[in-house]
Amino acid sequence: MPYTLIYPESYVKRAKKFLHKHPEILNQYQKTLELLELNPLHPSLRFHNLSGRLKSLSSVSINMSYRITLELEIRDEEIILINIGTHDQVY
């Protein structure tokens, strides 16, 4: 069953700014979102739970350099996108 991606306004603003700076990954980003909707645990996403101050969040990889942090609500089958950026930016 597919998941529903939730795009809060704060995420949309970050994503637009990020993709404006990195247009070369737009296709990878779109493929990541499509796969996230179908199966957030797909191995190529490298899904993992975060710890420390971000312990309520999880992360998926767009590629080896860029990540998306998210909140995964399995019971409601919703994925709330939180942040996008390099490893150091999102963590």
N, C-alpha and C positions, 0 to 999 in steps of 0.2 A: 504494500500500500504506500503510495507516495506521501511525502511529508509536505507541509505548507511552509514556505519561507516567509518570515515576517521581516519587513524592512523598516525599522524605526527611522524617523527623520534624521536622527543623529548619525545613523549608519549611512544613509543615503548621501549625506553631506560629506562624510569621510571618504566614501567610495568614489564619489565624483572627483574629489580633489586628488585622491590617490591615482585613479585611472587617467586623469589628465596628465599627471607626471609620468605615468608608466603605460602609455598606450600600447606598447608592444606585448603586454600580457592580457589584453582584452579577451582574446579567444580562450586562453587558458582559464581566465576568471569565469567566463560564461560556462565553460565545460564543467568547472568545479561546482558552480551553482546547480547545474542540471543534475549532476551526479549526486550532489547533496540532497536534492529533492527525492531522488529515486532510492538512494541507499546511503545514509550518512556514515555507515560503517564500512563502506567499500575500501579495500586496502590501499588503493591509489590516493585516497584523501589523507591518509595517515592521521585519522581521527584519534585524538587523545584528550583525556581530562586534564585540566590544569590544577596546580596546587598553590599554596600560599594565599596571597591576597586575591587571586583570581580563581579560587577553588570552586566557585559556583559555575564556572565557564568551561568550555571545551574549545578545541582548536582543530582546524583542518588546514592542509597545505594547498596552496594554489600551485606552487612549484617549490624548489629547494630554498628559495629566498623569501617568499611571501606567504603570509598566513591570513586566515580569517578566524577571529574568535567568535564564539557563538554560545547561545544558551539553548540547550536541547530539551524540549518538553516531550518526552516519549509518550506520556499518557494522553496528550492532546494531539500528538503527531504534528507538532509545530516546532520550527527551528527559528529562533530569533537571532538575527545577525547583529553583532555588537561592534566589531572593529575590523579593520583591514590594514595591512602594512607589513613591514619587515618584521623579522623575529623580535628585534629589539624594540620596535615601535609598539607592537601589540602586547608584549609581555612587560 
